[in-house]
Amino acid sequence: MRTGQRGRVLVGSPRRSGDVTGDTPAPAAMRNEYAADLGLTEADLAADWHTQFDSWFADAVAFGLPEPNAMVVGTADPAGRPSGRTVLLKGYDPEGFVFFTNHLSRKGVEATANPYASLVFPWFPMQRQVVVAGSIAPVDQAVTESYFASRPRGSQVGAWASPQSQVVPDRAALEERYREVADRYADADVIPTPPHWGGLRVRPDSVEFWQGRAGRLHDRLRFRRLDAGDWVVERLAP
């Protein structure tokens, strides 16, 4: 059996449901009741998903959530095998949600091969989530280059140095690649945008606003795009 920091078990014998390790309860025992006075009605919604998201995002920022622009991005390969990871939202408008990544990473490759994605904004301290599903495609190169130029220099070097999602021998090998790139551009005022790096936009077909409520009778209101391009609002059972 191995232990990590603070003696937390990393590898060991399976435990029965209900067992605890130190002061950590079993997952089945973890439960928080949602506030009885919260809710989301159709009358509360803005006229469109973008305005509603803008309002909730402002609430998340004002609430003081750490990295309120953090979102879980889900993609899948052509066989339907899914993968997920947390990335940072870097822009949104009526056309969709934008983030930036290495196009040769797992999510970049899957976004090309199977151009659909989901996003989840897990604002649990506010008892809220936003769930997005839609198509995904690269942004214009000008958008990518403008954003890349705004990044800290260390992040620009990292974008060149890291073969994202690929197996590397060890941390030292990655740090050596970083030093090589840093040396290569040491005298350059501007580090160019890597050809394998850029922005992706998720153009939503649906945007669900989830508000926790007591008794697990959560409010789930979804904007859904119709084939004709219009949007409808639907209530989903919790």
C-alpha positions as CSV (number, residue, x, y, z in Angstrom):
1,M,0.0,0.0,0.0
2,R,1.3,3.5,-0.9
3,T,0.3,6.7,0.8
4,G,0.6,10.3,-0.5
5,Q,0.5,13.6,1.3
6,R,-1.3,13.5,4.7
7,G,-1.3,9.7,4.5
8,R,-4.0,9.5,1.9
9,V,-4.2,6.0,0.5
10,L,-3.3,5.9,-3.2
11,V,-3.2,2.1,-3.8
12,G,-4.6,-0.6,-1.5
13,S,-7.2,-3.1,-0.8
14,P,-10.8,-2.3,-2.0
15,R,-13.0,-1.1,0.8
16,R,-16.6,-1.9,1.4
17,S,-19.3,0.7,0.9
18,G,-19.6,2.7,4.0
19,D,-16.0,2.3,5.1
20,V,-14.1,5.5,5.9
21,T,-10.4,6.4,5.8
22,G,-9.5,8.7,8.7
23,D,-12.0,11.6,8.7
24,T,-13.1,11.1,5.1
25,P,-16.6,9.7,4.8
26,A,-17.6,7.2,2.1
27,P,-19.1,8.9,-1.0
28,A,-22.5,7.4,-0.4
29,A,-22.6,9.4,2.9
30,M,-21.8,12.7,1.3
31,R,-24.9,14.8,0.8
32,N,-25.7,18.5,0.9
33,E,-29.3,19.8,0.9
34,Y,-30.0,22.5,-1.5
35,A,-31.6,25.8,-0.4
36,A,-35.4,25.8,-0.3
37,D,-35.7,29.4,-1.3
38,L,-33.8,29.1,-4.6
39,G,-35.4,28.3,-8.0
40,L,-35.5,29.2,-11.7
41,T,-38.8,29.8,-13.5
42,E,-39.5,30.4,-17.1
43,A,-40.4,34.0,-16.1
44,D,-36.8,34.4,-14.7
45,L,-35.1,33.6,-18.0
46,A,-33.8,36.2,-20.4
47,A,-35.1,36.2,-24.0
48,D,-32.1,34.2,-25.3
49,W,-29.4,31.9,-24.0
50,H,-26.6,34.3,-24.5
51,T,-28.2,37.0,-22.3
52,Q,-29.1,34.5,-19.7
53,F,-25.5,33.1,-19.7
54,D,-24.1,36.6,-19.5
55,S,-26.2,37.2,-16.4
56,W,-25.2,34.0,-14.6
57,F,-21.6,34.4,-15.5
58,A,-21.6,37.9,-14.0
59,D,-23.2,36.3,-10.9
60,A,-20.4,33.7,-10.7
61,V,-17.7,36.4,-10.9
62,A,-19.4,38.5,-8.3
63,F,-19.8,35.5,-6.0
64,G,-16.1,35.1,-6.0
65,L,-15.8,31.6,-7.4
66,P,-12.3,30.5,-8.2
67,E,-11.9,30.6,-12.0
68,P,-15.5,31.0,-12.8
69,N,-14.6,30.6,-16.5
70,A,-13.4,27.0,-15.8
71,M,-15.5,24.5,-17.7
72,V,-15.5,20.7,-18.4
73,V,-15.1,20.1,-22.2
74,G,-16.4,16.7,-23.4
75,T,-15.4,15.3,-26.8
76,A,-15.5,11.8,-28.3
77,D,-13.6,9.9,-30.9
78,P,-15.2,8.6,-34.1
79,A,-16.1,5.3,-32.2
80,G,-18.0,7.3,-29.6
81,R,-15.4,6.8,-26.8
82,P,-15.7,10.0,-24.7
83,S,-13.1,12.0,-22.9
84,G,-13.3,15.1,-20.7
85,R,-11.1,17.7,-19.2
86,T,-11.3,21.1,-17.6
87,V,-10.2,24.1,-19.7
88,L,-10.8,27.9,-19.4
89,L,-13.4,29.7,-21.4
90,K,-11.8,32.6,-23.2
91,G,-14.7,34.2,-24.9
92,Y,-18.4,33.9,-25.7
93,D,-20.9,35.7,-27.8
94,P,-24.2,34.7,-29.6
95,E,-22.2,32.5,-31.9
96,G,-20.9,30.3,-29.1
97,F,-18.1,29.6,-26.5
98,V,-14.4,29.8,-27.3
99,F,-11.4,28.2,-25.8
100,F,-7.8,27.6,-27.0
101,T,-5.8,24.4,-27.2
102,N,-3.2,22.4,-29.0
103,H,-5.0,21.0,-32.1
104,L,-2.8,17.8,-31.8
105,S,-4.0,17.1,-28.3
106,R,-6.7,14.5,-27.6
107,K,-9.5,17.0,-27.5
108,G,-8.1,18.8,-30.6
109,V,-7.9,15.5,-32.6
110,E,-11.4,14.4,-31.4
111,A,-12.9,17.8,-32.3
112,T,-11.6,17.4,-35.8
113,A,-12.7,13.8,-36.3
114,N,-16.0,14.0,-34.5
115,P,-17.0,17.8,-34.4
116,Y,-19.4,17.8,-31.5
117,A,-18.7,18.7,-27.9
118,S,-20.3,19.4,-24.5
119,L,-19.4,22.0,-21.9
120,V,-20.3,22.0,-18.2
121,F,-19.8,25.1,-16.0
122,P,-19.9,23.5,-12.5
123,W,-20.8,26.5,-10.3
124,F,-21.7,24.2,-7.3
125,P,-21.1,26.7,-4.5
126,M,-24.0,28.7,-6.1
127,Q,-26.0,25.5,-6.6
128,R,-25.9,26.2,-10.4
129,Q,-24.7,24.5,-13.5
130,V,-24.7,25.4,-17.2
131,V,-24.6,22.5,-19.7
132,V,-24.0,23.1,-23.3
133,A,-24.0,20.8,-26.3
134,G,-23.3,21.6,-29.9
135,S,-20.9,21.5,-32.9
136,I,-17.2,22.5,-32.5
137,A,-15.0,24.1,-35.1
138,P,-11.8,26.2,-35.3
139,V,-12.0,30.0,-35.0
140,D,-10.5,32.3,-37.6
141,Q,-6.7,32.4,-37.5
142,A,-6.8,36.2,-36.8
143,V,-8.7,35.4,-33.5
144,T,-6.1,32.8,-32.6
145,E,-3.2,35.1,-33.3
146,S,-4.7,38.0,-31.4
147,Y,-5.3,35.9,-28.3
148,F,-1.9,34.1,-28.5
149,A,-0.2,37.5,-28.6
150,S,-2.0,38.5,-25.3
151,R,-0.7,35.4,-23.4
152,P,2.2,35.6,-20.9
153,R,5.5,34.8,-22.6
154,G,5.9,31.7,-20.4
155,S,2.6,30.4,-21.7
156,Q,3.6,31.1,-25.3
157,V,6.8,29.1,-24.8
158,G,4.8,26.3,-23.2
159,A,2.5,26.1,-26.2
160,W,5.5,25.4,-28.5
161,A,7.3,23.1,-26.0
162,S,4.5,20.7,-24.9
163,P,3.4,17.9,-27.2
164,Q,0.0,17.9,-25.4
165,S,-1.6,14.6,-24.6
166,Q,1.5,12.7,-25.9
167,V,3.6,10.4,-23.7
168,V,6.8,11.9,-22.5
169,P,9.7,10.1,-20.8
170,D,9.6,12.3,-17.6
171,R,9.3,15.8,-16.4
172,A,12.9,16.6,-17.1
173,A,12.4,15.9,-20.8
174,L,9.5,18.3,-20.9
175,E,11.5,21.0,-19.0
176,E,14.4,20.5,-21.5
177,R,12.0,21.1,-24.4
178,Y,10.8,24.3,-22.6
179,R,14.4,25.6,-22.2
180,E,15.1,24.8,-25.9
181,V,12.1,26.9,-27.0
182,A,12.9,29.7,-24.6
183,D,16.5,29.8,-25.9
184,R,15.3,29.8,-29.5
185,Y,13.2,32.9,-29.0
186,A,15.3,34.6,-26.4
187,D,16.1,37.5,-28.6
188,A,12.7,37.7,-30.3
189,D,10.3,40.4,-29.3
190,V,7.4,38.4,-30.6
191,I,6.9,34.6,-30.3
192,P,4.9,33.4,-33.3
193,T,1.7,31.4,-32.9
194,P,2.4,27.6,-33.3
195,P,0.8,26.2,-36.4
196,H,-0.7,23.3,-34.2
197,W,-2.3,25.7,-31.7
198,G,-5.5,27.7,-31.9
199,G,-9.1,28.4,-30.8
200,L,-12.1,26.3,-31.0
201,R,-15.7,27.5,-30.8
202,V,-18.6,25.4,-29.5
203,R,-21.7,26.6,-31.4
204,P,-24.6,25.5,-29.1
205,D,-27.6,23.5,-30.2
206,S,-28.7,23.5,-26.6
207,V,-27.9,25.5,-23.4
208,E,-29.3,24.2,-20.1
209,F,-29.5,26.3,-17.0
210,W,-29.6,24.2,-13.8
211,Q,-30.6,25.5,-10.4
212,G,-30.5,23.3,-7.4
213,R,-33.6,23.1,-5.2
214,A,-34.6,21.3,-2.0
215,G,-35.7,17.7,-2.2
216,R,-33.6,17.2,-5.5
217,L,-36.5,18.9,-7.4
218,H,-33.9,21.0,-9.3
219,D,-35.0,23.4,-12.0
220,R,-33.6,22.6,-15.4
221,L,-34.5,25.0,-18.2
222,R,-33.1,24.4,-21.6
223,F,-32.8,26.7,-24.7
224,R,-32.8,24.4,-27.7
225,R,-32.2,25.3,-31.3
226,L,-34.8,24.1,-33.9
227,D,-33.9,23.0,-37.4
228,A,-35.2,26.3,-38.7
229,G,-32.8,28.2,-36.5
230,D,-35.3,29.4,-33.9
231,W,-35.0,28.6,-30.2
232,V,-37.5,27.1,-27.8
233,V,-37.3,26.9,-24.0
234,E,-38.1,23.5,-22.4
235,R,-38.3,22.4,-18.8
236,L,-36.5,19.1,-18.1
237,A,-37.3,16.8,-15.2
238,P,-34.5,16.7,-12.6
